[in-house]
Amino acid sequence: MRKILNIFSLLFHASTYRKLKDKWEIKSNFQLIIILIVFAITGSTSAAISGPTIDFLFGEIEMNGFLKFILQLVVIMPIYQVLLLFFGLVFFQFNFFFKFVKKFLKLFGLGFLFRD
């Protein structure tokens, strides 16, 4: 039974990776791995700096946990985009992440920042 689950898991992941490669128009598995690493590093970095950033901007005030969560989202979104471009540049995937950030900002109505 365990072998069947392992085979199913392997096929599921291979299918998911193939779909990502097609959606993002990526040619190689190596490029996909690099892109996933950049997403992981960016997410970890933004999560690590979100708390201290909120404390720096708003001080050590007592606030509702939900309000703090919303503030973290609002403050970290632009920082996350910049970090994504930075780490994309470091890992030689800047063009991919520039397109990704452009699409994300257009989703929030900020597409006017970029000329096509």
C-alpha positions as CSV (number, residue, x, y, z in Angstrom):
1,M,0.0,0.0,0.0
2,R,2.8,2.4,0.9
3,K,4.5,1.9,-2.5
4,I,1.2,2.7,-4.3
5,L,0.9,5.9,-2.3
6,N,4.5,6.8,-3.1
7,I,3.9,6.3,-6.8
8,F,0.7,8.3,-6.7
9,S,2.6,11.1,-4.8
10,L,5.4,11.1,-7.4
11,L,2.9,11.3,-10.3
12,F,1.0,14.1,-8.6
13,H,4.1,16.2,-8.1
14,A,5.3,15.5,-11.7
15,S,1.9,16.6,-13.0
16,T,2.0,19.7,-10.9
17,Y,5.5,20.7,-12.0
18,R,4.5,20.2,-15.6
19,K,1.5,22.4,-15.2
20,L,3.6,25.1,-13.6
21,K,6.2,24.9,-16.4
22,D,3.5,25.3,-19.0
23,K,1.7,28.2,-17.2
24,W,4.9,30.1,-16.5
25,E,6.4,29.2,-19.9
26,I,9.5,27.6,-18.4
27,K,11.7,25.4,-20.5
28,S,13.8,23.4,-18.0
29,N,13.3,21.7,-14.6
30,F,16.4,23.5,-13.3
31,Q,14.8,26.9,-14.0
32,L,11.6,25.7,-12.2
33,I,13.7,24.7,-9.2
34,I,15.5,28.0,-9.1
35,I,12.2,29.9,-9.3
36,L,10.7,27.8,-6.4
37,I,13.8,28.4,-4.3
38,V,13.4,32.2,-5.0
39,F,9.8,32.1,-3.8
40,A,10.8,30.2,-0.7
41,I,13.6,32.5,0.2
42,T,11.5,35.6,-0.4
43,G,8.6,34.2,1.6
44,S,10.8,33.3,4.5
45,T,12.6,36.7,4.4
46,S,9.4,38.7,4.3
47,A,7.9,36.7,7.1
48,A,11.0,37.2,9.2
49,I,11.0,41.0,8.8
50,S,7.2,41.6,9.0
51,G,7.0,41.7,12.8
52,P,10.0,44.0,13.3
53,T,8.9,46.2,10.5
54,I,5.4,46.7,12.1
55,D,7.1,47.3,15.5
56,F,9.4,49.9,13.9
57,L,6.6,51.7,12.1
58,F,4.0,51.7,14.8
59,G,6.0,51.2,18.0
60,E,5.4,48.7,20.7
61,I,1.7,49.6,21.1
62,E,-0.9,47.1,22.1
63,M,-3.2,46.3,19.2
64,N,-5.8,43.7,18.2
65,G,-4.2,40.6,16.7
66,F,-6.4,40.8,13.6
67,L,-5.5,44.5,13.1
68,K,-1.8,43.7,13.4
69,F,-2.2,40.9,10.8
70,I,-3.9,43.3,8.3
71,L,-1.2,45.9,8.9
72,Q,1.5,43.3,8.3
73,L,-0.2,42.3,5.0
74,V,-0.4,45.9,3.8
75,V,3.1,46.8,4.8
76,I,4.8,43.6,3.6
77,M,3.1,43.4,0.2
78,P,5.4,46.1,-1.4
79,I,8.4,44.8,0.5
80,Y,7.7,41.3,-0.8
81,Q,7.6,42.5,-4.4
82,V,10.9,44.3,-4.0
83,L,12.5,41.2,-2.3
84,L,11.1,39.0,-5.1
85,L,12.8,41.2,-7.7
86,F,16.0,41.3,-5.7
87,F,16.3,37.6,-5.2
88,G,15.2,37.0,-8.8
89,L,18.2,39.2,-9.8
90,V,20.5,37.3,-7.5
91,F,19.4,34.0,-9.0
92,F,19.5,35.3,-12.6
93,Q,15.7,35.0,-13.0
94,F,14.9,38.8,-13.0
95,N,12.9,38.7,-16.3
96,F,10.6,36.0,-15.0
97,F,10.0,37.8,-11.7
98,F,9.6,41.2,-13.3
99,K,6.7,39.8,-15.4
100,F,5.3,38.1,-12.3
101,V,5.4,41.4,-10.2
102,K,3.9,43.4,-13.1
103,K,1.0,40.9,-13.4
104,F,0.5,41.1,-9.6
105,L,0.5,44.9,-9.5
106,K,-1.9,45.0,-12.4
107,L,-4.2,42.8,-10.4
108,F,-4.3,45.5,-7.7
109,G,-4.9,48.3,-10.2
110,L,-1.3,49.5,-10.2
111,G,-0.6,48.6,-13.8
112,F,-0.2,52.2,-14.8
113,L,3.3,52.1,-13.2
114,F,4.5,50.0,-16.1
115,R,4.5,50.8,-19.8
116,D,4.0,47.8,-22.1
